[in-house]
Amino acid sequence: MTDHQPSPSPWRRPADLPARIEGAALRRFLRTRWPQGIERTMAVDGLSFPVLQAGQGPAVVFVHGLGHDLSDWAPLFSRRADKTYIALDLPGFGCADLPLPGAGLSELVAAVAEVVKSLDEAPLLVGSSLGGHVVQLAALSGVPCRGLMLIGPGGYQSKDPEVAAAARQAFSSAMWLARTDAQIRAVNDAIYLDRAAKADALVRRLALPRSELGPRYAATTEQVVGDVFDHLVHERALALPAPVSYVFGARDVIVPRGPVETVAWACGAPVHVVEGAGHVPMVDAPDAVHELLMAFDAECLSDHPAKERAHVGR
């Protein structure tokens, strides 16, 4: 384990980026965006991935979305109180190992399961977008948790074959690598509302395809998106084994709220809408999201006595 201290970023603006970026330089840059914490390396199926941990108390595990990394949780890490916050880079994203062709959602679920297995208690699982899909699949596969906080979660997409085919085409490796800077900027603008976060994220999004690792990031994205439509959770949400809380940014244009609200109504789960936030409300409105997290986890802890939370993985 090592103590991770954020360092200044070498590339603060798109104009600072070189035309071609070595893989090691990209990884060093991505780490500058991480929150402060204790870093350790874990592995599953031969794939190593970084895990960052901070604080003491009941464990909360944070899982990022497609094309993102653990730095999305930095605003919540800085607000933690009496809890152990744990975030990971999923295999194929951020500073984690890049899977071989054919790896997909199962490797991401296995990584979350490995993190939970290392704990002495069933954690609160918090997932954003793809991460929301991953933590649901993990819980449904038997990974212990005391609750699931799902932020603009995936897994509720249309089952229409034409919709699936269009998504797979849009996220194919060829399309991912062929995106222009203007197209990347447009996607970034749709995800983030906070101006500072938007500018910071844009540099990262522009850096990924310029890296020598770009084709492998693209291959992971293509495989995972393909898997998403084969593992939807619409009809399985009622079987989730722990309390669920859904959170959406009021201006989220990435994940439609309607299908999730239908499932939430059937499950009796709350849907919280965060004003002034887009697809990543923990970045756009961290105070509001952290307040929701603390309130929801208080309910989960009261329903999940300490004796039931203990001795999960050891």
C-alpha positions as CSV (number, residue, x, y, z in Angstrom):
1,M,0.0,0.0,0.0
2,T,1.2,3.5,-0.7
3,D,-0.1,7.0,0.3
4,H,-1.4,8.7,-2.8
5,Q,-0.9,12.5,-2.8
6,P,-2.4,14.3,-5.8
7,S,0.3,16.1,-7.8
8,P,0.0,19.0,-10.3
9,S,-1.2,18.0,-13.8
10,P,1.3,18.4,-16.7
11,W,-1.6,19.1,-19.1
12,R,-4.2,21.6,-17.8
13,R,-5.6,22.7,-21.2
14,P,-6.3,20.9,-24.5
15,A,-3.5,23.0,-26.0
16,D,-1.0,21.5,-23.6
17,L,-1.6,17.9,-24.9
18,P,1.1,16.5,-27.3
19,A,-0.1,14.8,-30.5
20,R,1.0,11.4,-29.3
21,I,1.1,10.3,-25.7
22,E,3.0,7.3,-24.2
23,G,1.0,5.0,-22.1
24,A,3.1,5.6,-18.9
25,A,2.7,9.3,-19.3
26,L,-1.0,9.0,-19.7
27,R,-1.3,6.9,-16.5
28,R,0.8,9.5,-14.6
29,F,-1.6,12.2,-15.8
30,L,-4.7,10.3,-14.8
31,R,-3.3,9.8,-11.3
32,T,-3.0,13.6,-10.8
33,R,-6.8,13.7,-10.8
34,W,-7.2,11.2,-8.0
35,P,-8.3,12.2,-4.5
36,Q,-5.9,11.7,-1.6
37,G,-5.9,8.3,-0.1
38,I,-4.1,5.0,0.5
39,E,-3.5,3.2,-2.8
40,R,-3.3,-0.6,-3.2
41,T,-3.3,-2.9,-6.2
42,M,-5.8,-5.8,-6.5
43,A,-6.2,-8.3,-9.3
44,V,-8.9,-10.5,-10.7
45,D,-8.5,-13.0,-13.6
46,G,-4.9,-11.8,-14.1
47,L,-6.0,-8.2,-14.4
48,S,-4.6,-5.6,-12.0
49,F,-6.5,-2.6,-11.0
50,P,-5.9,0.3,-8.5
51,V,-8.0,0.8,-5.4
52,L,-8.0,4.0,-3.4
53,Q,-9.2,4.1,0.2
54,A,-9.7,6.9,2.7
55,G,-11.3,7.4,6.1
56,Q,-12.6,5.0,8.8
57,G,-16.0,3.6,9.5
58,P,-18.6,1.6,7.5
59,A,-17.3,0.9,4.0
60,V,-18.7,2.6,0.9
61,V,-17.5,1.3,-2.5
62,F,-17.7,3.6,-5.5
63,V,-17.8,2.4,-9.1
64,H,-17.4,4.7,-12.1
65,G,-19.0,4.8,-15.5
66,L,-18.1,4.0,-19.1
67,G,-14.9,5.9,-20.1
68,H,-14.5,7.4,-16.7
69,D,-12.3,6.5,-13.7
70,L,-12.1,6.7,-10.0
71,S,-11.4,10.4,-10.1
72,D,-15.1,11.1,-10.6
73,W,-15.5,10.4,-6.8
74,A,-12.9,13.0,-5.7
75,P,-15.6,15.5,-4.7
76,L,-17.3,13.0,-2.4
77,F,-14.0,11.8,-1.0
78,S,-13.2,15.3,0.2
79,R,-16.6,15.4,2.0
80,R,-16.4,12.0,3.7
81,A,-17.3,11.7,7.4
82,D,-17.0,8.7,9.7
83,K,-16.9,6.2,6.7
84,T,-14.3,4.3,4.7
85,Y,-14.5,5.4,1.1
86,I,-13.2,3.0,-1.5
87,A,-13.0,3.6,-5.2
88,L,-11.5,1.5,-8.0
89,D,-10.6,1.8,-11.6
90,L,-12.5,-1.0,-13.4
91,P,-10.4,-3.2,-15.6
92,G,-10.1,-1.6,-19.0
93,F,-10.5,1.9,-17.7
94,G,-8.3,4.6,-16.1
95,C,-5.1,3.1,-14.7
96,A,-6.3,-0.5,-14.6
97,D,-4.9,-3.3,-16.8
98,L,-6.5,-3.4,-20.2
99,P,-8.2,-6.7,-20.8
100,L,-7.6,-9.0,-23.7
101,P,-10.1,-9.0,-26.5
102,G,-13.3,-10.6,-25.5
103,A,-13.3,-9.4,-21.9
104,G,-16.4,-7.5,-20.9
105,L,-18.9,-6.9,-18.1
106,S,-18.1,-10.1,-16.3
107,E,-14.5,-8.9,-15.6
108,L,-15.9,-5.6,-14.2
109,V,-18.3,-7.4,-11.9
110,A,-15.5,-9.7,-10.8
111,A,-13.4,-6.7,-9.8
112,V,-16.1,-5.3,-7.6
113,A,-16.6,-8.7,-6.1
114,E,-12.9,-8.9,-5.3
115,V,-13.0,-5.5,-3.5
116,V,-16.0,-6.5,-1.4
117,K,-14.4,-9.9,-0.6
118,S,-11.4,-8.0,0.9
119,L,-13.7,-6.2,3.4
120,D,-14.9,-7.2,6.9
121,E,-18.4,-6.0,6.2
122,A,-21.0,-5.7,3.5
123,P,-20.5,-2.2,2.0
124,L,-22.8,0.3,0.5
125,L,-22.3,0.0,-3.3
126,V,-22.5,3.3,-5.2
127,G,-22.4,3.1,-9.0
128,S,-22.6,5.8,-11.7
129,S,-23.9,5.0,-15.2
130,L,-22.1,1.8,-16.3
131,G,-21.0,1.5,-12.7
132,G,-24.6,1.4,-11.6
133,H,-25.2,-1.5,-14.0
134,V,-22.1,-3.3,-12.7
135,V,-23.0,-3.0,-9.0
136,Q,-26.5,-4.3,-9.7
137,L,-25.1,-7.3,-11.5
138,A,-22.7,-7.9,-8.6
139,A,-25.5,-7.8,-6.0
140,L,-27.6,-10.1,-8.2
141,S,-24.7,-12.5,-8.4
142,G,-24.5,-12.8,-4.6
143,V,-21.9,-10.1,-3.8
144,P,-22.9,-8.9,-0.2
145,C,-24.0,-5.3,0.2
146,R,-26.1,-3.3,2.7
147,G,-27.6,-1.1,0.0
148,L,-27.2,0.2,-3.6
149,M,-27.1,3.9,-4.5
150,L,-27.5,4.0,-8.3
151,I,-26.6,7.3,-10.0
152,G,-28.0,7.6,-13.6
153,P,-27.6,3.8,-13.8
154,G,-27.2,1.7,-16.9
155,G,-28.9,-1.6,-17.3
156,Y,-32.3,-0.2,-18.2
157,Q,-31.8,0.5,-21.9
158,S,-34.3,-0.4,-24.5
159,K,-34.5,-4.1,-25.5
160,D,-35.2,-3.0,-29.1
161,P,-32.6,-4.8,-31.3
162,E,-32.3,-1.8,-33.5
163,V,-31.4,0.4,-30.5
164,A,-28.8,-2.1,-29.4
165,A,-27.3,-2.3,-32.9
166,A,-27.1,1.5,-33.1
167,A,-25.3,1.7,-29.8
168,R,-22.9,-1.0,-30.7
169,Q,-22.1,0.8,-33.9
170,A,-21.6,4.1,-32.1
171,F,-19.2,2.6,-29.6
172,S,-17.3,0.4,-32.0
173,S,-13.5,0.7,-31.8
174,A,-13.4,2.2,-35.2
175,M,-15.9,4.9,-34.3
176,W,-14.2,5.6,-30.9
177,L,-10.8,6.1,-32.5
178,A,-12.2,8.2,-35.4
179,R,-13.8,10.8,-33.2
180,T,-12.7,14.4,-33.8
181,D,-11.8,16.8,-31.0
182,A,-15.0,18.6,-31.7
183,Q,-17.1,15.4,-31.3
184,I,-15.3,14.6,-28.1
185,R,-15.9,18.1,-26.8
186,A,-19.7,17.8,-27.6
187,V,-20.0,14.5,-25.6
188,N,-18.0,16.0,-22.7
189,D,-20.3,19.1,-22.7
190,A,-23.4,16.8,-22.5
191,I,-22.0,14.9,-19.5
192,Y,-20.7,17.7,-17.3
193,L,-22.4,20.9,-16.3
194,D,-19.9,22.3,-13.8
195,R,-17.5,24.5,-15.8
196,A,-14.3,23.6,-14.0
197,A,-15.1,19.8,-14.1
198,K,-16.0,20.1,-17.7
199,A,-12.7,21.7,-18.6
200,D,-10.7,19.1,-16.6
201,A,-12.6,16.2,-18.0
202,L,-12.1,17.4,-21.6
203,V,-8.3,17.2,-21.3
204,R,-8.6,13.6,-20.1
205,R,-11.1,12.7,-22.8
206,L,-8.8,14.1,-25.5
207,A,-5.7,12.4,-24.0
208,L,-7.1,8.9,-24.1
209,P,-7.3,8.5,-27.9
210,R,-4.0,10.2,-28.4
211,S,-2.3,7.6,-26.2
212,E,-0.6,4.6,-27.6
213,L,-3.1,2.7,-25.4
214,G,-6.0,4.2,-27.3
215,P,-6.9,1.2,-29.4
216,R,-7.0,-1.0,-26.3
217,Y,-9.3,1.4,-24.4
218,A,-11.5,1.4,-27.6
219,A,-11.6,-2.4,-27.7
220,T,-12.7,-2.5,-24.0
221,T,-15.4,0.1,-24.6
222,E,-16.8,-1.8,-27.6
223,Q,-16.9,-5.1,-25.8
224,V,-18.5,-3.7,-22.7
225,V,-21.2,-1.8,-24.6
226,G,-22.0,-4.9,-26.5
227,D,-22.4,-6.8,-23.3
228,V,-24.7,-4.2,-21.7
229,F,-27.6,-5.1,-24.0
230,D,-27.2,-8.8,-23.2
231,H,-27.4,-8.2,-19.4
232,L,-30.1,-5.7,-18.8
233,V,-31.7,-5.6,-15.4
234,H,-35.2,-4.3,-16.0
235,E,-36.9,-7.5,-15.0
236,R,-34.4,-8.5,-12.3
237,A,-34.5,-5.3,-10.2
238,L,-37.2,-6.6,-7.9
239,A,-34.7,-9.4,-7.0
240,L,-32.0,-7.0,-5.8
241,P,-31.2,-8.2,-2.3
242,A,-30.7,-4.8,-0.5
243,P,-32.4,-1.4,-0.4
244,V,-32.0,0.7,-3.5
245,S,-31.9,4.5,-4.0
246,Y,-31.9,6.0,-7.5
247,V,-30.3,9.4,-8.1
248,F,-30.4,11.5,-11.3
249,G,-29.1,14.9,-12.3
250,A,-32.1,17.0,-13.4
251,R,-30.3,17.7,-16.7
252,D,-29.0,14.2,-17.4
253,V,-29.3,13.7,-21.2
254,I,-27.3,10.5,-21.3
255,V,-29.6,8.0,-19.3
256,P,-33.4,8.5,-19.7
257,R,-35.1,8.6,-16.3
258,G,-38.5,7.2,-17.4
259,P,-37.6,3.5,-17.6
260,V,-35.8,3.7,-14.2
261,E,-38.7,5.4,-12.6
262,T,-41.0,2.7,-13.8
263,V,-38.9,0.0,-12.1
264,A,-38.4,2.2,-9.0
265,W,-42.1,2.5,-8.6
266,A,-42.6,-1.3,-8.9
267,C,-39.8,-1.8,-6.3
268,G,-40.9,1.0,-4.0
269,A,-37.5,2.6,-4.3
270,P,-37.0,6.4,-4.2
271,V,-35.8,8.4,-7.2
272,H,-34.0,11.6,-6.2
273,V,-33.5,14.3,-8.8
274,V,-30.6,16.7,-8.2
275,E,-31.1,20.2,-9.6
276,G,-28.3,21.9,-11.4
277,A,-26.6,18.6,-12.3
278,G,-26.2,16.5,-15.4
279,H,-25.1,12.9,-15.9
280,V,-22.5,13.0,-13.1
281,P,-24.3,14.8,-10.2
282,M,-21.5,13.8,-7.8
283,V,-19.3,16.1,-9.8
284,D,-21.8,18.9,-10.6
285,A,-23.5,19.0,-7.2
286,P,-21.4,17.0,-4.7
287,D,-22.9,18.5,-1.6
288,A,-26.4,17.4,-2.6
289,V,-25.3,13.9,-3.6
290,H,-23.3,13.5,-0.5
291,E,-26.3,14.5,1.6
292,L,-28.4,11.9,-0.2
293,L,-25.7,9.3,0.3
294,M,-25.4,9.9,4.1
295,A,-29.1,9.8,4.6
296,F,-29.6,6.6,2.6
297,D,-26.7,4.9,4.3
298,A,-28.1,5.7,7.7
299,E,-31.2,3.8,6.7
300,C,-29.2,0.9,5.4
301,L,-27.1,0.7,8.5
302,S,-30.2,0.7,10.7
303,D,-31.6,-2.2,8.7
304,H,-28.4,-4.1,8.5
305,P,-27.1,-4.7,12.1
306,A,-23.3,-4.8,12.7
307,K,-23.3,-8.5,13.4
308,E,-24.7,-9.1,9.9
309,R,-22.3,-6.7,8.3
310,A,-19.2,-8.4,9.7
311,H,-17.0,-11.1,8.4
312,V,-18.1,-10.9,4.8
313,G,-14.8,-11.7,3.0
314,R,-12.5,-13.1,5.6
